[in-house]
Amino acid sequence: MTEATLPLVKRASVRWAAAAIVLVAGYAELWVGSQTVAPLLLTIGYCGLVPFAILA
């Protein structure tokens, strides 16, 4: 990789990591029994952060 593409790879990795953290938190809340926070986190993760990371 060249030095010019390194910041792009780092940004993409941060976006994927953020999506993964939100999804794991959503499934953890779902496992605990949350009926409000879990669907919210999963919706934000799957409908917002994952597409954002794919397009990055």
C-alpha positions as a printed NumPy array, in Angstrom:
array([[  0.   ,   0.   ,   0.   ],
       [  1.124,   3.47 ,  -0.676],
       [  1.174,   6.222,   1.872],
       [ -1.708,   7.968,   0.098],
       [ -4.123,   5.046,   0.559],
       [ -3.197,   4.333,   4.177],
       [ -5.513,   6.996,   5.687],
       [ -8.399,   5.639,   3.575],
       [ -7.816,   2.122,   4.865],
       [ -7.626,   3.402,   8.426],
       [-10.923,   5.306,   8.037],
       [-12.628,   2.25 ,   6.572],
       [-11.336,   0.094,   9.423],
       [-12.66 ,   2.555,  11.988],
       [-16.07 ,   2.548,  10.287],
       [-16.223,  -1.254,  10.254],
       [-15.111,  -1.38 ,  13.879],
       [-17.827,   1.097,  14.871],
       [-20.439,  -0.986,  13.043],
       [-19.221,  -4.166,  14.732],
       [-19.266,  -2.573,  18.187],
       [-22.813,  -1.275,  17.729],
       [-23.997,  -4.655,  16.431],
       [-22.37 ,  -6.575,  19.279],
       [-23.891,  -4.14 ,  21.773],
       [-27.277,  -4.607,  20.12 ],
       [-27.102,  -8.38 ,  20.322],
       [-25.877,  -8.171,  23.93 ],
       [-28.868,  -6.016,  24.819],
       [-31.136,  -8.438,  22.977],
       [-29.7  , -11.329,  24.962],
       [-30.344,  -9.458,  28.227],
       [-33.944,  -8.894,  27.202],
       [-34.06 ,  -5.273,  26.168],
       [-37.047,  -4.421,  24.027],
       [-36.127,  -0.811,  23.273],
       [-32.374,  -0.375,  23.094],
       [-31.551,  -3.616,  21.25 ],
       [-33.75 ,  -2.981,  18.193],
       [-32.518,   0.601,  18.061],
       [-28.858,  -0.42 ,  18.097],
       [-29.383,  -3.204,  15.563],
       [-31.276,  -0.894,  13.227],
       [-28.586,   1.77 ,  13.472],
       [-25.908,  -0.861,  12.884],
       [-27.483,  -2.706,   9.962],
       [-29.264,   0.174,   8.237],
       [-26.798,   2.938,   8.945],
       [-23.259,   1.954,   9.858],
       [-22.769,  -1.177,   7.74 ],
       [-23.836,   0.52 ,   4.473],
       [-21.732,   3.533,   5.45 ],
       [-18.718,   1.262,   5.946],
       [-19.351,  -0.554,   2.646],
       [-19.521,   2.714,   0.721],
       [-16.358,   4.064,   2.35 ]])
